[in-house]
Amino acid sequence: MRKFFILLLLPFALTAQKNYPQLLDQYMQAQNRVKGFTGAVLVMKRNKVLLRKAYGLADRELSVPNTPETKFEIGSVTKQFTATCILQLIEQGKLNLHDKLSKFIQSFPKGDSVTIQMLLNHTSGIASYTDIPQFGSVSTLTWPKDSMISFFRNKPYDFSPGTKFKYNNSGFFLLGYIIEKVSGMPYNKYLQQNIFDKISMTNSGVNNWDTVLPLRAKGYTENRKKITNADFISLAWPFSAGALYSTIDDLYKWDRALYGTAVLSEASKQKMFTPGKNNYGYGISIDTLDKHLRIGHNGAIPGFTSVIARYVNDDVCVIVLGNTAITQNNTLPITDVLAEGLADIVFDIPVETPYEHKEVAIDPSLLDKFVGKYNAGLTLEVIKKDNKLYRHRDGTADIELKPESNTKFFYADDSNRQLEFELDSAGKVVKIWFVNNEQRGEMKRL
């Protein structure tokens, strides 16, 4: 999972307080008010609800609020369902992890070198159709699957099959194609019968714009504080790589099912959850958050972002589904940030709640003491120009640091990053706290 948040006018840190439902909701209220998050959130611990709530609007034009029952597109969270279908077919003896792509699609370039396993763990090297420059011009079109495969099949491989990892939507499109060919069923029907019906996921399915879907959220995009309707994309393209919709409750049923054997045997789950290259299993990411084992995935599709994070040793599940695509610091979807922040609260890890940054006037003579280099794996330099502080890093533009107190400064690029200087009893700077995406990290002065 890509690493894989006022309440008041002043910031405060959430530490090891024990009213978790209140803390989690306060955190999310702030994310809605300050960052504009809209969507639904579920936080469960040992099968008990810590937070189950929706925020913002499902339809901005009609002022329809989101609810816990609202249906959201979940993007690449779809991939773990596709991987499960493949593993089920392997259990049935209809597939093998080492089957070659050429067995299912004749004359596919290097098809004798690409295995099912490589498609599952993003090591095939096949060009991902979403990375092809021409994709933007065809993304609204609905073609037969063979034509869609032809769009990327003859593109140069990114690397020799099996040698590297690169996230790949084409691979999971091909897996859906294989599921249909081997099972003799359309992908959506196979999912319905073999997963959704088995564990009563009654509010999930393969999305289709032609279908009237009650409680469907509309998708929006935020850019420089401006909200627009999300771009249209034909859902034929995401297919088995990202076309599912679901709800927070249905995804929690999925979490529960993965602790048992309702959809997969223990042996198949072991294969699925074993990290390969880049800590990726089969349609799933495996890593840790502050030493807590995490299994999950995020997703993004125009207008929607999503995360399901399962902390299996703690029996904690965090699900965040959003219908306004907001990017934090030009890198992370807001749902990734929220999912980590919510988990941090549950695990008593300090999280800084977002607030509106307001510049204040301070004595310019104070600035000199902050100038210097600080390190925590990477080196950050604070410099002074024209009685202002700037963050300096070689090869990038200097960013002004605006004071909001005598010791805390925020980045002037609207990225929600801050530097908080810690002083000793003599007033000397000993270190700084770098706040990024509401996570606090210590940087020592060099």
C-alpha positions in Angstrom: 0.0 0.0 0.0 1.4 3.3 -1.0 2.4 5.2 2.2 -0.3 4.0 1.8 -5.5 14.6 9.8 -10.0 22.8 13.3 -11.3 21.2 15.7 -10.1 24.5 17.3 -8.3 27.4 15.9 -5.1 26.0 17.4 -3.5 22.6 16.8 -3.2 19.9 19.3 -1.8 16.3 19.3 -3.9 13.3 19.8 -2.1 11.0 22.1 -3.0 8.0 24.3 -6.4 9.2 25.3 -9.0 6.5 25.6 -12.3 7.9 24.2 -11.5 6.5 20.8 -14.9 7.0 19.1 -14.8 10.7 20.0 -11.2 11.1 19.0 -11.7 9.4 15.7 -14.9 11.4 14.9 -13.2 14.7 15.9 -10.3 13.9 13.6 -12.7 13.2 10.7 -14.8 16.2 11.3 -11.6 18.3 11.0 -10.7 16.5 7.8 -14.1 17.3 6.4 -14.0 21.0 7.4 -10.4 21.8 6.7 -9.4 19.4 3.9 -12.8 18.9 2.3 -13.0 15.1 2.7 -16.3 13.6 1.7 -17.1 9.9 2.1 -17.7 7.2 4.6 -15.4 5.7 7.3 -15.4 2.5 9.3 -13.0 1.7 12.1 -13.4 -1.6 13.8 -11.4 -3.2 16.6 -12.1 -6.8 17.7 -15.4 -6.7 15.9 -16.5 -3.6 17.8 -17.4 -0.3 16.1 -15.1 2.6 17.0 -16.3 4.8 14.2 -19.0 4.2 11.5 -19.9 7.5 10.0 -20.2 9.5 6.7 -19.1 13.0 5.9 -20.0 15.5 3.3 -22.2 15.1 0.3 -22.8 12.2 -2.0 -24.4 14.5 -4.6 -23.4 18.2 -4.4 -25.9 19.4 -7.0 -28.8 17.9 -5.1 -27.3 18.3 -1.6 -27.7 14.6 -0.8 -25.5 13.6 2.1 -23.2 10.6 2.3 -24.4 7.9 4.7 -22.7 4.7 5.9 -24.9 2.9 3.3 -23.7 5.0 0.4 -22.1 3.1 -2.5 -18.6 4.2 -3.7 -16.4 3.2 -6.5 -13.4 1.5 -4.9 -10.9 1.5 -7.8 -7.9 -0.9 -7.3 -9.3 -2.3 -4.1 -11.0 -4.5 -6.8 -7.7 -6.3 -7.3 -7.9 -8.4 -4.2 -11.2 -9.7 -5.3 -9.8 -10.6 -8.7 -6.9 -12.3 -7.1 -9.3 -14.3 -4.9 -11.2 -15.5 -8.0 -7.9 -16.7 -9.5 -7.0 -18.5 -6.3 -10.4 -20.1 -6.1 -10.0 -21.4 -9.7 -6.6 -22.8 -8.7 -8.2 -24.6 -5.7 -10.7 -26.1 -8.2 -7.8 -27.4 -10.4 -8.8 -25.2 -13.3 -5.7 -23.0 -13.1 -2.1 -23.1 -11.9 0.0 -20.2 -10.7 2.7 -21.2 -13.2 0.3 -21.4 -16.2 1.6 -19.3 -19.0 -0.3 -16.4 -20.5 0.1 -18.0 -23.9 -2.3 -20.8 -22.7 -5.1 -18.3 -22.7 -4.2 -15.7 -25.3 -2.4 -17.1 -28.3 0.4 -15.0 -29.9 0.6 -12.6 -27.0 4.3 -11.3 -27.2 6.4 -13.2 -24.7 3.3 -15.0 -23.6 5.4 -18.1 -22.9 7.4 -16.2 -20.3 4.5 -14.6 -18.4 2.8 -16.6 -15.7 -0.4 -16.2 -13.7 1.7 -15.4 -10.7 3.5 -12.6 -12.4 0.1 -11.0 -13.3 -1.0 -11.3 -9.7 2.1 -9.7 -8.2 2.9 -7.0 -10.9 6.1 -8.6 -12.1 5.1 -9.4 -15.7 6.6 -6.3 -17.3 3.7 -5.9 -19.6 2.9 -2.3 -20.4 0.2 -1.0 -18.1 -2.6 0.5 -20.3 -3.1 3.5 -17.9 0.6 4.5 -18.5 0.3 4.5 -22.3 0.1 8.2 -23.5 -2.7 7.5 -25.9 -4.9 6.1 -23.1 -6.5 9.5 -22.4 -7.9 9.6 -25.9 -9.6 6.2 -25.7 -10.5 6.0 -21.9 -14.1 7.1 -22.6 -14.7 4.4 -25.2 -16.1 1.0 -24.6 -14.5 -1.7 -26.8 -14.7 -5.5 -26.8 -12.1 -7.0 -24.4 -10.0 -8.3 -27.3 -9.7 -4.8 -28.7 -8.7 -3.4 -25.3 -6.0 -6.1 -25.0 -4.8 -5.2 -28.5 -4.4 -1.6 -27.2 -1.5 -2.7 -25.0 -0.4 -6.2 -26.1 2.2 -5.0 -28.7 3.7 -2.2 -26.6 7.3 -2.8 -25.4 7.7 -4.6 -22.1 8.9 -2.4 -19.2 11.3 -5.2 -18.2 11.9 -8.9 -18.7 9.0 -10.9 -17.1 9.6 -11.8 -13.5 12.7 -9.6 -13.0 11.1 -6.4 -11.4 8.0 -5.0 -9.9 5.9 -2.3 -11.5 2.2 -1.7 -10.7 0.3 -2.9 -13.6 -3.4 -2.5 -14.5 -3.0 -4.5 -17.7 -2.0 -7.6 -15.7 -5.2 -7.5 -13.7 -7.3 -6.8 -16.8 -5.8 -10.0 -18.2 -6.6 -11.9 -15.1 -10.3 -10.9 -15.4 -10.2 -12.1 -19.0 -8.7 -15.4 -17.9 -11.4 -15.8 -15.1 -14.1 -15.5 -17.8 -12.4 -17.9 -20.1 -11.7 -20.6 -17.5 -15.0 -20.3 -15.6 -17.2 -19.8 -18.6 -19.0 -17.0 -16.7 -18.9 -13.2 -17.0 -16.6 -11.7 -14.4 -19.4 -10.0 -12.6 -21.5 -13.2 -12.3 -18.5 -15.2 -11.1 -17.8 -12.6 -8.4 -21.5 -12.5 -7.4 -21.8 -16.3 -7.0 -18.4 -17.1 -5.5 -17.7 -14.2 -3.3 -20.5 -11.7 -2.7 -23.3 -14.2 -2.2 -21.2 -16.4 0.0 -20.5 -13.7 2.5 -23.6 -11.5 2.1 -22.0 -8.6 0.4 -25.4 -7.4 -0.8 -24.3 -3.8 -1.7 -21.3 -4.6 -3.9 -20.8 -5.3 -7.6 -19.2 -4.4 -10.9 -20.1 -0.8 -11.6 -22.0 0.1 -14.8 -23.1 3.6 -15.6 -26.2 2.4 -17.4 -27.5 0.8 -14.2 -29.7 2.7 -11.8 -27.9 2.1 -8.6 -29.6 3.3 -5.4 -27.4 5.3 -3.0 -24.6 5.7 -5.5 -22.2 8.5 -4.7 -21.2 10.9 -7.5 -17.5 11.5 -7.9 -15.7 14.9 -7.7 -12.2 16.2 -8.1 -10.5 19.0 -6.1 -7.9 21.1 -7.7 -6.6 24.3 -6.0 -9.7 24.4 -3.8 -12.0 24.2 -6.8 -14.4 21.2 -6.9 -15.5 19.9 -10.3 -17.3 16.8 -11.5 -15.0 13.9 -12.1 -13.9 13.1 -15.6 -15.9 10.3 -17.3 -14.2 7.0 -17.9 -15.7 3.9 -19.5 -15.8 1.2 -16.8 -14.9 -1.4 -19.4 -11.3 -0.3 -19.0 -11.0 -0.7 -15.2 -12.8 -4.0 -15.4 -11.2 -6.6 -13.1 -8.4 -4.1 -12.2 -10.7 -1.5 -10.7 -14.4 -1.4 -11.6 -16.1 -2.5 -8.3 -18.3 -0.5 -6.1 -19.0 -1.2 -2.5 -19.8 0.1 1.0 -17.9 0.3 4.2 -20.1 -2.4 5.7 -19.7 -4.8 2.8 -15.9 -4.3 2.9 -15.9 -5.1 6.6 -17.7 -8.4 5.7 -14.8 -9.0 3.4 -12.3 -8.3 6.2 -14.2 -10.8 8.4 -14.2 -13.4 5.7 -10.5 -13.3 5.2 -10.0 -14.4 8.8 -11.8 -17.7 7.9 -12.2 -20.0 5.0 -15.5 -18.9 3.5 -13.8 -17.6 0.3 -10.3 -19.0 0.4 -8.5 -21.9 2.0 -5.8 -21.2 4.6 -3.2 -22.3 2.0 -4.5 -19.9 -0.6 -4.5 -17.0 1.9 -1.0 -17.8 2.8 0.0 -17.4 -0.8 -2.0 -14.3 -1.3 -0.6 -12.6 1.8 3.1 -13.5 1.3 5.0 -10.4 0.2 7.0 -10.6 -3.0 8.8 -7.8 -4.7 7.9 -4.3 -3.3 6.0 -6.1 -0.5 3.2 -7.0 -2.8 1.3 -10.3 -2.6 -1.5 -11.2 -4.9 -3.7 -8.1 -5.3 -2.7 -7.0 -1.9 0.1 -5.0 -0.2 1.8 -6.2 3.0 3.8 -3.9 5.2 3.8 -2.4 8.7 2.6 0.8 10.4 4.8 1.4 13.4 5.4 -2.3 13.8 1.7 -3.2 13.3 1.4 -5.7 10.4 -0.8 -4.2 7.7 -2.5 -6.0 4.8 -4.6 -4.0 2.4 -4.8 -1.9 -0.7 -5.8 1.6 -1.8 -7.7 2.5 -4.9 -8.3 5.5 -7.2 -10.6 6.1 -10.1 -11.8 9.5 -11.4 -13.7 11.1 -8.5 -13.1 8.4 -6.0 -10.3 7.2 -3.7 -10.4 4.3 -1.2 -8.4 2.3 1.3 -9.0 -0.9 3.2 -6.2 -1.5 5.8 -6.3 -4.7 7.9 -4.1 -4.9 11.0 -4.5 -8.6 11.4 -2.5 -9.1 14.5 -4.5 -6.4 16.3 -7.8 -7.3 14.7 -8.2 -3.7 13.6 -9.8 -2.8 10.3 -9.8 0.7 8.8 -11.9 1.5 5.7 -12.1 4.9 4.1 -14.1 5.5 1.0 -14.1 9.0 -0.5 -16.0 10.6 -3.4 -13.9 13.8 -3.7 -10.5 13.0 -5.2 -8.1 15.2 -3.1 -4.3 14.8 -3.2 -2.2 15.6 -0.2 1.1 17.4 -1.0 0.7 16.4 -4.7 1.5 12.8 -3.8 -0.9 10.9 -1.6 -4.7 10.6 -2.0 -6.4 12.0 1.1 -7.9 8.6 1.9 -4.4 7.1 2.3 -3.5 9.9 4.8 -6.8 9.4 6.7 -6.5 5.6 6.9 -3.1 6.0 8.6 -4.2 8.8 10.8 -7.2 6.8 12.1 -5.0 3.7 12.7 -2.5 5.9 14.6 -5.2 7.1 16.9 -6.3 3.6 17.6 -2.7 2.6 18.3 -2.0 5.6 20.5 0.5 7.1 18.0 0.5 10.9 18.1 -1.4 12.5 15.1 -1.7 16.2 14.5 -5.2 17.2 13.5 -5.5 19.6 10.6 -6.3 23.2 11.2 -6.3 26.5 9.3 -2.9 28.0 9.2 -2.7 31.7 10.0 0.4 33.8 9.6 1.4 35.9 12.6 3.9 38.6 13.0 7.0 37.7 15.1 10.2 39.5 16.0 12.6 39.1 13.0 15.5 38.8 15.4 14.2 35.4 16.4 14.8 33.9 13.0 18.6 33.5 13.1 18.4 30.8 15.8 16.4 28.6 13.4 18.9 28.7 10.5 20.8 25.5 10.1 20.7 21.9 8.8 18.5 19.1 10.2 18.5 15.4 9.5 16.3 12.4 9.8 17.4 10.2 6.9 17.4 13.2 4.6 18.8 16.6 5.2 16.7 19.7 5.3 18.2 23.2 5.5 16.5 26.3 6.9 17.9 29.5 5.5 17.1 33.2 5.9 16.5 35.6 3.1 15.0 39.2 3.4 14.0 38.6 7.0 12.1 35.5 6.1 12.8 31.8 6.6 12.9 29.3 3.8 13.2 25.6 3.5 16.1 24.8 1.2 16.9 21.6 -0.5 19.4 21.3 -3.4 17.7 20.8 -6.7 14.3 22.2 -5.6 12.9 25.7 -5.3 13.1 27.3 -1.9 9.8 27.4 0.0 8.9 30.2 2.3 8.2 29.2 5.9 5.5 31.4 7.4 5.3 31.9 11.2 2.2 30.9 13.1 3.9 31.2 16.4 7.4 32.0 17.7 8.5 28.4 17.1 6.2 26.9 14.5 6.2 27.7 10.8 4.0 26.4 7.9 5.0 25.9 4.3 3.7 28.7 2.1 2.9 26.2 -0.8 -0.4 25.1 0.8 1.0 21.6 1.3 0.0 21.4 5.0 3.6 20.8 6.1 5.0 22.5 9.2 8.3 22.8 11.1 8.1 23.1 14.8 11.3 24.1 16.5 12.1 22.7 20.0 14.2 24.8 22.2 16.2 23.9 25.3 16.1 26.0 28.6 18.7 28.4 27.1 16.6 29.1 24.1 18.8 27.1 21.7 17.2 25.0 19.0 18.0 21.3 19.6 15.7 19.7 17.0 12.6 20.3 14.9 9.4 18.3 14.4 8.6 18.0 10.8 4.8 17.6 10.3 3.8 16.0 7.0 0.3 14.7 6.3 -0.4 15.1 10.0 2.4 12.7 10.9 5.1 14.1 13.2 8.8 13.2 12.7 11.8 14.2 14.6 14.8 15.8 12.8 17.9 16.5 14.8 20.1 19.5 14.3 23.4 18.9 12.6 
